[in-house]
Amino acid sequence: MRDPNGGLRPRQLVAWIGTQVPFPVVRAVQGAPLPEMPDVLAAVTITSGPGLSLEGAYDRIAFQVRCRGDQNAPEEGDDMAHDIDAALLTADMPTIDGIPTLGFTRTGSGPTPLDTDDGERETTVCTYMVQAASVL
């Protein structure tokens, strides 16, 4: 349901992305490490976006997706990131929890390996933007 106090909320975006892929999607806070468990997950972090567009009718919301695969499975995080990338970039102007969007774009290149943690779990990252109807 559309929130009269704001447009698309992080929890709504995370929940919608979670319906697009067969692995856990959680909300993360900027600068915080990924949770230790589960091993396999995608974490969505809202970042600073460029703001309003179309005379305030839409808000451009930026977010980062970090995908971590299972231990000793170096390609899994990369495969997960590409699955989310395809789901976002092929979504045809979805309505998310009653809020219309103009679709998703990347803010840079495609999914990129980020790091490997002490548990040998590889993380791949990509940054996106969604234009969602604002309440202005």
CORURPE-V630885 format. One record per residue. SS is DSSP state (A for helix, B for strand, O for the rest). NEAR is the number of other ideal C-beta (glycine too) atoms within 12 Angstrom. Layout:
# CORURPE-V630885
SS;NEAR
SS;NEAR
This chain:
# CORURPE-V630885
O;12
O;19
O;19
O;11
O;10
O;18
O;34
O;39
O;26
A;32
A;19
A;30
A;38
A;31
A;19
A;31
A;40
A;24
O;18
O;27
O;27
O;14
O;28
O;24
B;35
B;27
B;29
O;28
O;17
O;18
O;9
O;13
O;18
O;35
O;20
O;13
O;14
O;19
O;25
O;29
B;33
B;43
B;38
B;40
B;31
B;31
B;27
B;15
B;28
B;16
B;17
B;19
B;23
O;16
O;9
O;14
O;18
B;28
B;31
B;31
B;39
B;30
B;39
B;39
B;49
B;41
B;43
B;42
O;34
O;24
O;20
O;15
O;20
A;20
A;18
A;28
A;40
A;28
A;26
A;38
A;39
A;25
A;28
A;42
A;32
A;19
A;29
A;37
A;22
A;14
O;25
O;13
O;19
O;28
B;20
B;35
O;24
O;18
B;29
B;23
B;33
B;26
B;23
B;35
B;26
B;25
O;23
O;16
O;14
O;22
O;32
B;23
B;25
B;25
B;19
B;20
O;22
O;9
O;20
O;18
O;34
B;32
B;35
B;35
B;35
B;40
B;33
B;37
B;33
B;44
B;30
B;40
B;30
O;29
O;18
O;16
